Amino acid sequence: MSSTGELPLSVRHVPAPDRARILGVDIDRLDMDQTVARCADIIEAGGPAQHVAVNVAKIVALRDDPHLRAIVERCDVVSVDGQPVVWASRLLGDRLPERVAGIDLMFRLLELAQERGYRVYVLGAKQEVLETAVARLADRYPRLTVAGFHHGYFADEDSAEVCEAVRAVEPHILLVAMSSPRKEYWLAEHAADLGVPFSMGVGGSVDVVAGLTRRAPGFMQRLGLEWFYRFVQEPLRLGPRYLRTNARFAALLARQLFGRRKG
């Protein structure tokens, strides 16, 4: 993407999706299959394009971070990674079809990469975790080409060297396993240097692949309680953050609903 927010010429011919506006954030009105198809079209067009997943925490963070908001607004794929956000869209009358969880989208894109011969690069996480995750991906996707991987514990001054390593192996898909908002900042800043058609921040998904953390059971995901499952695993670290973000999200939603009724 260009620094002006315009799409590169190679991406402009990929039709932009219809988007719902949820609490001030524009989100693709696409289900999982449609999102995968859009990502595939962008990869075939040559990119470069950036994906971002929007959940409760991201909506709250965008209220306080104009730089992050500008990055999200320029992203070519903006999917809804949070069942409460899907429910909010229905309450607000601007419906999103379904949750497109980032980790599920990652797995679907890895399947696509295996089928079409796309090369994948994984950036982020600790070295030993990354090595385990890549080995497990090889077992799960035996025909997948992992062009390379690099841990995420590098200094800002080393970014140019990391970008050069990524660019040298010419991946089609870059998965960035860093925390938010670092992954969004880093991808937006270095998109031109990376030269990757499609980049996606995957957060802690690599930890899940490596077996370091576990996903919530399917019924908890459907009930929008995946955050609670993660909280139970790390209550001291996640408790205060979830309390703040969930309460603020509820307040934002209530304010907008009340404002619409009053209007």
C-alpha positions in Angstrom: 0.0 0.0 0.0 1.2 3.5 -0.6 1.7 6.0 2.2 -1.1 8.1 0.8 -3.6 5.3 1.5 -4.2 4.6 -2.2 -4.2 1.0 -3.4 -1.3 -0.1 -5.7 -2.2 -0.4 -9.3 -2.0 -4.2 -9.1 -4.7 -4.4 -6.4 -7.0 -1.7 -7.7 -8.7 -4.0 -10.2 -9.7 -6.4 -7.4 -13.3 -5.2 -6.5 -13.5 -3.7 -3.0 -16.0 -5.5 -0.8 -19.1 -4.0 0.7 -18.4 -3.0 4.3 -20.4 -2.6 7.5 -19.7 0.3 9.8 -19.6 -0.9 13.4 -18.9 1.6 16.1 -16.9 3.7 13.7 -14.9 0.9 12.1 -15.5 -0.3 8.5 -15.5 -4.2 8.3 -15.8 -6.4 5.2 -19.3 -7.8 4.9 -17.9 -11.2 3.9 -18.2 -14.7 5.2 -15.2 -17.0 5.5 -15.4 -18.5 2.0 -15.8 -15.0 0.5 -12.8 -13.7 2.5 -10.6 -16.5 1.3 -11.7 -15.8 -2.3 -10.8 -12.1 -1.9 -7.4 -13.0 -0.4 -6.8 -15.3 -3.3 -7.7 -12.6 -5.9 -5.3 -10.2 -4.2 -2.5 -12.7 -4.2 -3.0 -13.4 -7.9 -3.0 -9.7 -8.5 0.4 -9.4 -6.9 -0.5 -7.1 -4.0 1.0 -5.8 -1.8 -2.0 -5.9 0.5 -2.5 -6.1 4.3 -5.1 -7.9 6.3 -6.3 -6.9 9.7 -8.7 -8.7 12.0 -11.1 -6.6 14.1 -12.3 -7.7 17.5 -13.6 -6.0 20.7 -10.1 -5.0 21.8 -9.2 -3.6 18.3 -12.4 -1.4 18.2 -11.6 0.0 21.6 -7.9 0.5 20.7 -8.8 2.5 17.5 -10.6 5.0 19.7 -7.3 6.0 21.3 -4.8 5.4 18.5 -5.2 7.6 15.4 -2.2 6.0 13.7 -3.6 2.5 14.1 -7.0 3.7 12.9 -5.3 5.1 9.7 -3.6 1.8 9.1 -6.8 -0.2 9.5 -8.7 2.2 7.2 -6.1 1.5 4.5 -6.1 -2.3 4.9 -7.3 -4.2 1.9 -9.0 -7.0 3.9 -10.7 -6.1 7.2 -12.4 -9.2 8.8 -14.4 -9.5 11.9 -12.6 -11.7 14.5 -14.9 -11.5 17.4 -18.4 -12.9 17.9 -19.5 -9.9 20.1 -18.7 -7.6 17.1 -21.0 -9.8 14.9 -23.8 -9.5 17.5 -23.3 -5.8 17.7 -23.6 -5.5 13.9 -27.0 -7.1 14.2 -28.2 -4.9 17.0 -27.1 -1.9 15.0 -28.8 -3.0 11.8 -25.7 -3.2 9.8 -25.2 -7.0 9.7 -22.0 -8.9 9.2 -22.6 -12.5 7.9 -20.4 -14.4 10.3 -17.2 -14.3 12.4 -14.1 -14.8 10.3 -11.6 -15.8 13.1 -8.0 -14.9 12.3 -6.7 -18.3 13.1 -9.3 -20.1 11.0 -8.6 -17.7 8.1 -4.9 -18.5 8.5 -5.5 -22.2 8.3 -7.7 -21.7 5.2 -5.0 -19.7 3.5 -2.4 -22.4 4.3 -4.7 -24.9 2.6 -5.0 -22.6 -0.4 -1.2 -22.1 -0.4 -0.7 -25.9 -0.5 -3.2 -26.3 -3.3 -1.9 -23.5 -5.5 1.8 -23.7 -4.7 2.0 -20.3 -2.9 5.1 -19.9 -0.7 4.6 -18.9 2.9 6.9 -17.0 5.3 6.3 -16.9 9.1 7.6 -14.0 11.1 7.3 -13.7 14.8 7.1 -15.6 18.1 10.1 -17.1 20.0 12.6 -19.1 17.9 11.9 -22.4 19.7 8.1 -21.9 19.4 8.4 -21.0 15.8 10.5 -24.0 14.9 7.9 -26.3 16.6 5.1 -24.6 14.8 6.8 -24.8 11.4 7.4 -28.6 11.9 3.8 -29.1 12.8 2.6 -27.2 9.8 4.8 -29.5 7.7 3.0 -32.5 9.1 -0.4 -30.9 8.7 0.2 -29.6 5.1 2.8 -31.9 3.6 2.8 -30.1 0.2 3.0 -26.6 1.7 6.2 -24.6 0.9 7.4 -22.7 3.9 9.9 -20.4 2.2 11.4 -19.3 5.5 10.8 -18.1 9.0 12.3 -15.7 11.5 11.6 -15.0 15.2 9.9 -11.8 16.2 12.4 -10.7 18.8 14.4 -8.3 16.8 15.1 -4.6 17.3 13.7 -1.8 15.1 17.1 -1.2 13.6 17.2 -4.8 12.4 13.9 -4.5 10.4 15.7 -3.7 7.1 17.7 -7.0 7.4 14.5 -8.9 8.2 12.7 -7.4 5.3 15.6 -8.3 3.0 15.5 -11.9 4.2 11.7 -12.1 3.5 12.0 -10.5 0.1 14.9 -12.7 -0.9 12.7 -15.9 -0.9 9.7 -14.2 -2.6 6.8 -15.5 -0.5 3.2 -15.0 -1.6 1.9 -14.9 2.0 3.5 -13.4 5.0 2.2 -14.4 8.5 3.3 -12.1 11.2 3.0 -13.6 14.7 3.5 -10.4 16.7 1.3 -8.7 19.3 -1.1 -5.8 18.4 -0.5 -3.0 17.5 3.2 -3.8 16.7 2.3 -6.2 13.9 0.0 -3.6 12.3 2.6 -0.8 12.6 5.4 -3.0 11.3 3.5 -4.3 8.3 2.3 -0.8 7.3 5.7 0.7 7.6 7.6 -2.1 5.7 5.0 -3.2 3.1 7.0 -1.7 0.2 10.3 -3.2 1.5 8.8 -6.7 1.9 7.3 -7.0 -1.6 4.9 -9.7 -0.4 1.5 -9.9 -2.2 -0.5 -10.7 1.0 0.5 -10.0 4.6 -1.5 -11.0 7.6 -1.0 -10.5 11.3 -1.8 -13.7 13.1 -0.9 -12.8 16.7 -0.8 -15.8 19.0 -1.9 -18.3 16.4 1.6 -19.6 16.0 1.6 -20.4 19.8 -1.6 -22.4 19.2 0.0 -24.3 16.3 3.0 -25.1 18.4 0.8 -26.4 21.2 1.9 -23.7 23.7 -1.7 -22.4 24.1 -5.1 -24.0 23.4 -8.1 -22.7 21.6 -11.5 -22.7 23.3 -13.9 -25.6 22.5 -16.2 -25.0 19.5 -19.3 -24.3 21.7 -17.5 -21.5 23.6 -16.4 -20.0 20.3 -20.0 -20.0 19.0 -21.1 -18.4 22.3 -18.6 -15.6 22.0 -16.7 -16.9 25.1 -13.3 -17.6 23.6 -12.0 -14.6 25.5 -13.1 -16.2 28.7 -11.3 -19.4 27.9 -8.1 -17.4 27.3 -8.7 -15.5 30.5 -8.9 -18.8 32.5 -5.5 -19.8 31.1 -3.9 -16.4 32.0 -6.1 -14.6 34.5 -3.5 -12.3 36.0 -2.2 -11.0 32.6 -5.5 -10.9 30.7 -8.0 -10.1 33.5 -7.4 -6.4 33.8 -7.2 -5.9 30.0 -10.5 -7.8 29.3 -12.3 -5.9 32.1 -11.3 -2.6 30.6 -11.9 -3.4 26.9 -15.2 -5.4 27.4 -16.7 -2.7 29.6 -15.7 0.0 27.3 -17.0 -1.8 24.2 -20.4 -2.4 26.0 -20.5 1.3 26.8 -19.8 2.3 23.2 -22.5 0.0 21.9 -25.0 1.1 24.5 -24.3 4.8 23.7 -24.8 4.2 20.0 -28.0 2.2 20.5 -29.4 4.9 22.9 -28.4 7.6 20.5 -30.3 6.0 17.6 -33.4 5.5 19.7 -33.3 9.1 20.9 -32.7 10.3 17.3 
